[in-house]
């Protein structure tokens, strides 16, 4: 999910560029930014499930849009649990690449929610430049949440799994 700082950076980058329209989707959050055709200092901001605020931001001068963008809340398309998962550690991606939960599409995932892992347990594969890198848990505990979908692009340092240490 995008936080406000990330959303503000995207808005500023699009505003400073020659791009007229921009779409971005990550972890169930969708952002659509479209500059007004008549005046580039005016922007239309649309985010999923935040339409009332986005409509207020449309067609306002840039200084007004900056004030309103602080109140824009980007929410995922799918409802999340009422309480966050109880975890002690996040397994993060050590590189940019494509995330895979199993060694091949026919095989079961390396690990799933509720399974126990050890320090050297392989939890997934991240493919980078045609190299398949096995990612180890680096902690002993129980997987409480899988944060990335299979075949999704991941960034360096992006959390992949949440673990409750034992």
C-alpha positions in Angstrom: 0.0 0.0 0.0 1.3 3.5 -0.8 1.8 5.9 2.0 1.2 9.7 1.7 4.9 10.5 1.2 5.1 8.1 -1.7 1.9 9.5 -3.2 3.3 13.0 -2.9 6.5 12.1 -4.6 4.7 10.5 -7.5 2.5 13.6 -7.9 5.5 15.9 -7.9 7.4 13.8 -10.4 4.4 13.6 -12.8 3.8 17.4 -12.4 7.5 18.2 -13.2 7.6 15.9 -16.2 6.0 16.1 -19.6 3.8 13.2 -18.8 0.1 14.0 -19.2 -1.4 10.8 -17.7 0.0 8.3 -15.2 -1.3 5.0 -13.8 0.3 3.0 -11.0 -0.7 -0.2 -9.2 1.0 -2.0 -6.3 -0.2 -4.3 -3.6 -3.8 -3.7 -4.5 -3.6 0.1 -4.5 -4.3 1.9 -7.7 -3.3 5.5 -8.5 -4.4 7.4 -11.6 -3.0 10.9 -12.2 -4.1 13.0 -15.2 -3.0 16.6 -15.9 -5.6 19.0 -17.2 -5.3 19.5 -20.9 -5.8 23.3 -20.7 -3.3 24.2 -17.9 -0.5 22.0 -16.7 -0.5 23.5 -13.2 -3.9 21.8 -12.7 -4.1 18.1 -12.0 -6.8 15.5 -11.6 -6.0 12.9 -8.9 -7.9 9.7 -8.7 -7.3 6.9 -6.3 -9.3 3.8 -5.8 -11.9 4.1 -3.0 -10.9 7.8 -2.4 -13.2 9.4 -5.1 -14.8 12.2 -3.0 -11.4 13.7 -2.2 -10.0 13.1 -5.7 -13.0 14.9 -7.1 -12.4 17.9 -4.9 -8.7 18.0 -6.0 -9.6 17.9 -9.7 -9.3 21.3 -11.5 -7.8 23.2 -8.6 -4.7 25.3 -8.8 -1.5 23.4 -7.9 -1.2 25.0 -4.4 -4.7 23.9 -3.6 -4.0 20.4 -4.9 -0.9 20.1 -2.6 -3.1 21.0 0.4 -5.7 18.4 -0.5 -3.2 15.7 -1.4 -2.3 15.4 2.2 -5.8 14.1 2.9 -6.0 11.6 0.0 -6.0 8.1 1.4 -5.1 5.2 -0.9 -6.7 2.1 0.2 -6.4 -1.5 -1.2 -9.2 -2.9 -3.3 -9.5 -5.9 -1.1 -10.5 -5.5 2.6 -7.9 -6.2 5.1 -8.1 -7.9 8.5 -9.4 -5.7 11.3 -6.2 -6.2 13.4 -2.7 -6.4 11.9 -0.9 -9.7 11.9 1.1 -10.4 15.0 4.7 -10.7 13.8 8.3 -10.0 15.0 10.3 -10.1 11.8 9.9 -9.3 8.1 11.8 -11.3 5.5 12.8 -8.7 2.9 13.9 -9.0 -0.7 17.7 -8.7 -1.0 17.4 -7.5 -4.6 15.1 -6.3 -7.4 13.5 -9.1 -9.3 10.5 -11.4 -9.8 9.1 -13.2 -6.7 8.2 -16.9 -7.0 6.7 -18.9 -4.1 7.8 -22.3 -5.6 10.6 -23.6 -7.8 8.2 -24.3 -10.7 4.5 -23.7 -11.4 3.7 -27.4 -10.8 5.4 -27.5 -7.3 3.9 -26.5 -4.0 5.1 -23.2 -2.4 8.3 -23.4 -0.4 6.3 -22.1 2.6 2.8 -20.9 3.5 1.0 -19.2 6.3 1.1 -21.3 9.5 4.3 -23.2 8.5 7.4 -23.1 10.7 10.7 -22.1 9.2 14.3 -22.2 10.4 17.2 -19.8 9.7 18.2 -21.6 6.6 14.8 -22.6 5.2 14.2 -21.5 1.6 11.0 -19.4 1.6 11.0 -18.2 -2.0 13.0 -17.5 -5.2 13.7 -14.0 -6.6 14.7 -14.1 -10.2 17.1 -11.3 -11.3 18.7 -11.2 -14.8 17.8 -14.9 -15.5 19.4 -16.0 -12.2 17.1 -17.8 -9.7 18.2 -16.7 -6.2 16.9 -18.8 -3.2 15.9 -16.6 -0.3 16.3 -18.0 3.1 14.2 -17.1 6.2 17.2 -15.9 8.3 15.1 -16.4 11.4 13.3 -19.3 13.1 9.5 -19.0 13.6 6.1 -19.3 12.0 5.1 -17.6 8.8 2.1 -15.3 9.7 1.6 -13.4 6.4 2.7 -13.6 2.8 2.9 -10.0 1.5 3.7 -10.6 -2.3 1.8 -12.4 -5.0 3.5 -15.1 -7.1 5.3 -13.7 -10.2 5.1 -10.1 -8.8 8.0 -7.7 -9.3 9.7 -6.8 -6.0 12.1 -4.0 -5.0 15.2 -4.2 -2.9 14.2 -4.2 0.8 10.5 -4.9 0.1 9.0 -7.1 2.8 8.0 -10.5 1.4 6.9 -12.5 4.5 6.1 -11.7 8.1 7.3 -14.1 10.8 6.4 -14.7 14.4 9.7 -15.7 16.1 9.7 -18.8 18.3 
